[in-house]
Amino acid sequence: MSNKSAKISIDFNRTIDEISPLIFGGFAEHMGRCIYGGIYEPASPHADERGFRRDVMAALRELDFPIIRYPGGNFLSGYRWLDGVGPRDQRPRRRDLAWKSVETNQFGTNEFMEYCRAIGTQPMLGLNFGTGTIDEAAALVEYCNAPTGTYYADLRARHGYPEPHNVQYWCVGNEMDGPWQIGHLDAADYAKKAREAAKLMKWHDPGIKLIACGSSSTHMPTYPEWDRVVMETCWEEVDYLSLHYYANNNADDLGSYLGLTQQFETHLDTLSGMLRYVKAKQRSKHDVYLSWDEWNVWYKAMEMDGHWTEAPHLIEEVYNFEDALVVALWLNVFLRRCDVLKIGCLAQIVNIIAPILTTTDSLVKQTIFYPFQLYRRFARGAALAVNTQSPLYTTKQVGDLPLLDVSASYDAGDGQCAIFLVNRSQHDVLPAEIVWQGMAPRAVTAIYQMAGQDPKAANSFAQPDLIVPAQLAGMPVVDGTVRLELPPLSFTVLIAK
């Protein structure tokens, strides 16, 4: 390998772990126009008889989220779930203190269940741990999961849903470490409340999986001590620990922005080490994994005050090409850390920092839509421990990093190998050689590539297809090797069989 080229060595026997499909989940919050004006808009010409927008549902089916977290977010910590069930004309209008908006409650738990069924996903429900009690949390589990014959299950039946919803995944609060959170708690108080709620919830339904609140960011002064305290208190009662992070390019420093993989990996490695420590300290046979249930690029659209209006335009980020590259880099990290990361939720799914933007009569798929779609479509089976040799480049903020960032997967069931490559060079083509050690595929059957764009270019309603992946011709694998040239600032996916 020359000092101006890269080499990727792949062995199907060198695996990291099975890839949980749930790492490709989404997040929908009662904030801005995610629910009202996004997935639910009866006045839109695209609305069906339930008020669900058909065009949005079609786009979400393309992303194929296996799980969607709902209904918040900061909204969750002041949300009364009983407000959002039952006859719509009897549901109260409330002030949402999190986003200074008016919540009509015309879309609630049962509508979300119908929506999940309509797009082929499963729900992850959040529980109010701000103004809410452990009894209210347990009651929602009964309402959603218990057979009829007791109060809350019978209430669900009276609301038109005689069969249980069977919600498996539950978030035990949201960002309770944050002083901005309604009902903010310190780690010890949150952990005790979460432990006691978890007991009640699992007594209702022993099969459910619970996600405890981890730190809302690595920037929090209590990180990662918060996470350790919570885990030492709740270890046996919960199944996942959440982590949140939003990436930014406030410095307008593209080289460092593309180097945020270092931040993402360090975040996961820190919490992974903490989980191993707590498990050993407690002499436990129980495993707890990580749920990155809020992640995305967010820094340009910062309006978070709804001025007491319905469905205000809040944080409707417009994503450009460099943002799409960061999303691809982030998903590479997800695959490389899939031994500990088992759930991920892109925040959010429509309008609010989302891959989809809408007006009442139209929709645009943003740049970040496409890398997410490609990973969801092709990353399956086991993640591979790829050896990558690459030239380095120097960043202002995080030191020297490889120009080429790589992840790969292999599905032993159908023999498909997918390789995901990001060339971080801003100016130079990077020659790359991929070598399969041992068993090799016969051919690269397809190549998808996003390249050749101004880093600041974005899709818009006027130019909705300005930035989309190109599908390139495949190539034979000769002597276990393929060679290709990766354009500067490019994201490339190779599918081989």
C-alpha positions, 0 to 999 in steps of 0.5 A: 500500500502506498502512503496515498492509498488505502487497503481494507482487509476483510475476513468473514470469520472475524466478527464483532457481533450480530447487528441488532436491527433496532439500531436503525430506529427513529424518534417522534416527539410532540414538538413543533411539527413532528406530530401535527403537520408531520405524521398527522395532518387531517387538513393535508390533501395527502391525509387518509381517513385517520388523518395520517399523511400517506406521503409521509408514511410512504417515505417512512416505509422507505427508511423502514424504522424497526422501532420508533420512540414516542412521545418525547423528549422533554415533552414527556416530563410534563405529559399526562398520558390519559389526556391523549386517549379516549374520545377526541372531543373530550381530550383537554388542550394543555400548555406544553411547558417544555416547548411553550406550545399548545398541545391539542392531544388529538394524537395520543397513545392509541393513534401512535399504535395505529401509526406503528402498525400502518408503517410496519414498526414497533413502538418504544413508549416513554414514561413521564418521570418529571411530573409523573409517578411510578403508579402512573407509569405502571398504569400505562403498562397495564393500559397497553399490555394487560388483557381485559378484566381490570380497570386500565385494560378495560379502559383501553377496550372502551376506547376501541382497542380490546386486544393488548398493544403488547408494547415491549420497549419502555423508556423510564423517563427522559434526560432526568440529569438535565436541569432544563427537564421538568421534574429534574432529579439527581442521579440517586433520586432518579435511580431509586424512582426508576428502580421502584417503577421498574418493579411495578412495570415488570410485575404487570408484564415480566417480558417488557424491556426497560431503558434507564436514563443515562446522561443527556450528553458527554458535556454534562458535568455529571457524566459519566458518574450519573450513569454509574450511580443509576446502573449500580442502583437499577442494574437487575431491573433494567435492560438498557441505558440510554445515551444522547448526543447531537453533533455540530459544526459550529466552528465551520471546520469541516476536517474536525467535523468529519472527525467526530467519530472519535467523540462517538467512539469514546462515548460508547467506549466509556459507557461500555467500560462502566457497564462492565465495571458495574456488572463485575462489581455486582457479581451479576449474570444479567446484561445491560446494553446501550440505547442511543435513543437520541442522535443526529446533527443539530446546530443550525435551527435553534428556535425552541420557543413555540410562543403558545401556538399549535404546531409551531415551526421549531428546529427544522434543520436543513441538512447539507451534504457534509451533514450526510457524511457525518451521519454515515460516519456515525452509522459506521461507529454503530456497526463497529460498536454493535457488541454493546449498542443494541438500540438507536433512535434517529432524532427525529423522523419528520420536520424536527431535525429530521430526514423528511421536511413537509409543507401541507401539500409536499415533502422533501427527503433531506440529504441525511435520508439517503445514508440512513436508508442505505445502512438500514437496507444493507447492514445486516447479519454480523458486523465485521472487524475490518482492518483498514490501513489509510493515509492520515489527515490533520484536524484542528480539533482532534489531531490526526485521523485516517482519511478513510473510515470503514465498516462492514457487515456479512449475512451468512444466511444469504452470503451478502457482504456490505462495505460502507466507506467514507473518504474524508479527504476534501480534495483528493481521490483516494485509491482503495484496495479491498482484500478478502482473506479466506472466503471471498465473494464472486462479485461486487453486485452493486455500488451506491455513492454520494459524491461530487457535491459542495459540502454546503449543498442541500436538497430543497422543495425547489430542488428535491433531488439535488443530492441523491445516491448514484448507483454504479456498475459492479465489478468482479472480485479477482483473486479475492480483491477489488480496487476502486477510486473513492472521490473526495468527500464521498460516501460509498456502499459496496454490495458483494456476494 
